[in-house]
Amino acid sequence: MLSYRHSYHAGNFADLLKHLTLIYLLEYLNKKDKPYCYLDTHAGAGFYDLKSTHASKTAEAEEGIWRLNDQQLKHPLLVQYRELISQLNTTPTTRYYPGSPKIASLLLRSTDRLLLNELHSKDHESLKAVMQNDRRCKLFQEDAFTLLKASVPLKERRGLILMDPSYEKKEDYAQVIKALEAAHKRFATGIYAIWYPVISRQDTERWINQLAQKLPNILRIEHCPLPDTSGFGMSGSGMLVINPPYTLQDDFKPLLSELEELLRQGTPGKTKIQQLT
Ligand SMILES: C[S@@+](CC[C@H](N)C(=O)[O-])C[C@H]1O[C@@H](n2cnc3c(N)ncnc32)[C@H](O)[C@@H]1O
């Protein structure tokens, strides 16, 4: 039984890093005419109202997307991200926030495909409603790790797999590594983007080391607006990108510095971008 609902967390600081990385990777794939496939293994509800009772209860957008209100954004990716969100809103303050499937549907071309998977029945229903007019989408309601294995290689032989688990079960961490290993064996050239939370610094480092021992060519991107703890709440989050575009690291350095300033909570935040070996 899944209890995590992304409607409580949409538009938080972690969504910013994840969705900026997603936009960058999709635009990279858009540079070539050849069609590709986007597979979202943990798709969520697709679209969120930041004034809903769920979102209002946690008010996480206040330390996330709402920090961008009235700011002079410099990095072109931040400008693009804000423009994309403003297409969905009629007021300058963001009320409606796109989840990863909606962002992808706005950026993919008519020849590309979206495979969207969400296990939670309520969120799956919402996702279905959000995507109902998009004929490029195929929806699934399966276990993400099983579905990933069955879906690769993607028939286009070009694609992005976003893996964004809620990690509400401890086993999810081991499952991510196992599923990625199996998928990478079948589809070694795909781009894989995996989101992770930083809750306990020690556990995060241990898990990333394990993953890097099993999988090659990973770029780690991390942003922590809060100081490390040994396991009390999320102090930051990161993305692991397997087979990253060679431009990603250099393009993201100034973006991370800007993000760090925009999302600062008291003490200066910390960011990191590094190729893992
Ligand atoms: C962080 S949310 C996804 C947010 C979404 N990717 C976005 O960026 O808008 C994680 C989602 O994974 C779903 N989920 C958790 N475990 C799953 C599993 N084993 N298989 C499929 N979905 C799962 C949860 O119901 C939740 O909606």
Ligand as a Chemical Component Dictionary entry (heavy atoms), coordinates in Angstrom:
data_LIG
# 
_chem_comp.id                   LIG 
_chem_comp.type                 NON-POLYMER 
_chem_comp.pdbx_formal_charge   0 
_chem_comp.three_letter_code    LIG 
# 
loop_
_chem_comp_atom.comp_id 
_chem_comp_atom.atom_id 
_chem_comp_atom.alt_atom_id 
_chem_comp_atom.type_symbol 
_chem_comp_atom.charge 
_chem_comp_atom.model_Cartn_x 
_chem_comp_atom.model_Cartn_y 
_chem_comp_atom.model_Cartn_z 
_chem_comp_atom.pdbx_ordinal 
LIG C1  C1  C 0  8.176 11.572 -6.355  1  
LIG S1  S1  S 1  6.703 10.992 -6.978  2  
LIG C2  C2  C 0  6.819 11.256 -8.693  3  
LIG C3  C3  C 0  6.831 12.655 -9.125  4  
LIG C4  C4  C 0  6.990 12.881 -10.616 5  
LIG N1  N1  N 0  8.057 12.096 -11.181 6  
LIG C5  C5  C 0  7.246 14.334 -10.926 7  
LIG O1  O1  O 0  8.411 14.736 -11.011 8  
LIG O2  O2  O -1 6.270 15.058 -11.093 9  
LIG C6  C6  C 0  6.909 9.266  -6.878  10 
LIG C7  C7  C 0  5.710 8.488  -7.365  11 
LIG O3  O3  O 0  6.073 7.112  -7.450  12 
LIG C8  C8  C 0  4.940 6.327  -7.132  13 
LIG N2  N2  N 0  5.459 4.997  -6.774  14 
LIG C9  C9  C 0  6.039 4.612  -5.615  15 
LIG N3  N3  N 0  6.477 3.347  -5.695  16 
LIG C10 C10 C 0  6.172 2.921  -6.950  17 
LIG C11 C11 C 0  6.396 1.710  -7.659  18 
LIG N4  N4  N 0  7.015 0.671  -7.083  19 
LIG N5  N5  N 0  5.982 1.631  -8.926  20 
LIG C12 C12 C 0  5.354 2.681  -9.536  21 
LIG N6  N6  N 0  5.105 3.849  -8.918  22 
LIG C13 C13 C 0  5.518 3.968  -7.647  23 
LIG C14 C14 C 0  4.268 7.091  -6.016  24 
LIG O4  O4  O 0  2.903 6.767  -5.955  25 
LIG C15 C15 C 0  4.514 8.540  -6.442  26 
LIG O5  O5  O 0  3.415 9.065  -7.139  27 
# 
loop_
_chem_comp_bond.comp_id 
_chem_comp_bond.atom_id_1 
_chem_comp_bond.atom_id_2 
_chem_comp_bond.value_order 
_chem_comp_bond.pdbx_ordinal 
LIG C1  S1  SING 1  
LIG S1  C2  SING 2  
LIG S1  C6  SING 3  
LIG C2  C3  SING 4  
LIG C3  C4  SING 5  
LIG C4  N1  SING 6  
LIG C4  C5  SING 7  
LIG C5  O1  DOUB 8  
LIG C5  O2  SING 9  
LIG C6  C7  SING 10 
LIG C7  O3  SING 11 
LIG C7  C15 SING 12 
LIG O3  C8  SING 13 
LIG C8  N2  SING 14 
LIG C8  C14 SING 15 
LIG N2  C9  SING 16 
LIG N2  C13 SING 17 
LIG C9  N3  DOUB 18 
LIG N3  C10 SING 19 
LIG C10 C11 SING 20 
LIG C10 C13 DOUB 21 
LIG C11 N4  SING 22 
LIG C11 N5  DOUB 23 
LIG N5  C12 SING 24 
LIG C12 N6  DOUB 25 
LIG N6  C13 SING 26 
LIG C14 O4  SING 27 
LIG C14 C15 SING 28 
LIG C15 O5  SING 29 
# 
